[in-house]
Amino acid sequence: MKQKIIPSAVQQQFFKKLSALWPALKGSLAQVRKPCTRPNCPACAIGAKHSAYLLAFTDKGRRRCMYVPNAMAPLLERALRNGRRIEQLLYATGPALLREYRARYPAQTGPAVRVRRSTARKTLRKS
């Protein structure tokens, strides 16, 4: 029969915070200004160009960029903020798990034992 695993307090807290951080994403979002392909565009004619967003991310160790529609940029900005918060949450979880473990299983230490150094070491230091 399988033993039922009861999540620890740190694990429950982690999942509670994690569920509130959706959508999440790792990468960067850049706003760029580009000319369009229309030959008689009035905005491009005066040099104003068109605003666009690019999402940069890593895929299988390679840096990639994708075009992002203007309407989707606020959602991706939120996802990037959530991704940074999740990263901070992961960094904080390690020490919290260690503290919880040490509280559950305190170190078993015995009486202090004096360690005697051998005389051979003492003679080596003097020479």
N, C-alpha and C positions, 0 to 999 in steps of 0.2 A: 504494500500500500504506500502510495506517495505521501510524503510529509508536506503538509500545507505550510507554505512560506508566508509569514506575516511580515509585511513591509515595516521597516523601521520608521521612527519619527522623521529622520532626515530624508528618507526616501519619499514619504508621504508629502512632506513640505516641498520637496523638489518637484514632484509631479503636479502639485497644486499650482506652483508658480509657473511651471512649464506650459500647462494647458492654457494659461492666459496670454501666452506669447506667440499665438498663431495669427497670421502667417510669419514665418521666419526665413531668413535668407542670408547668405554670406557672399559678399562681393562689394561692388561700389557702383554708384549711379552718377553719371556725368551729363550735364546739359551742354550740348554743343549747338553751334549755329552753322547751317550749311545752305548753300544755294540749291535751288530745285532744278529739275530738268526741263521745265517749261521755258520756251525761248522768249516769250514776251511777259514774263512775270514782273509786275510793277515793284514788288518788294525787293526782288533780286536786282532790278535795274538801278535802284537807289543805294544798293549795298547793305540793306537791312538783313538779308538772308532769313532763313526759317529756323525756328527753335526745334531741337530734337533731343531725345534722351538716349543714352547708351548704357546698358548694364554690362559691367565687366565682372567676370567670375572665373574660377579655375575648374576645368573639367579634365579629369585623368592627368593632372599635372601640367596641363597647358592652359594658358590664359586665353579666354574667349570673350567676345563682345557681341551683344545682340541689340538690335533696335528695339526701343520701348515706345509705344504710343503715348502721347501726352496725357491722355486720360488715365493711363495706368501708373504714371509716375508717383502720385501720392501713395498708392497702395504699396509700391516697391520701397519707397522711403520708410514707411512704417515697418515693412518686413526687414529691412536692413537694421533699423533701430532694435527690433525684437531679436534679431540675430546677435547683435552686440550684447544685449541683456542676457541672452542664453549663455554666451561665452563667459560673461562675468559670473553667472550662476554656477556654471561648471567649475570655475576656479574656486569659488567659495565652498562648493560641496565637498571637495577633497578633505580639507581640514575639519569640516563638520563631521564627516564620517569617521575620521580618526579620533576625534574627541568622544564621539558616541561609543566607538569600540573600546576606548580606554576606560570609559565610565562603566561599561558592561563587564569588561574583563580587566580589572586592575592588575598592575604588574605584581608578580610574586617575587618579592625580594627577601633575602634572608639576612642574617647578621653580616656586618661588614667583615671582610677577610683581608688581612694584611698580606701583601705579596712581598716576599723576600727576594731580593736580587742576588744572583749568584756572585761569588767573589771573583769569578773569571771576568765578568763584565767590568767590575770595579778596577781591576788591574789593567784592562784594556784602555779605559778612559784616562788613566794616569799617564800612560806612555805616549 
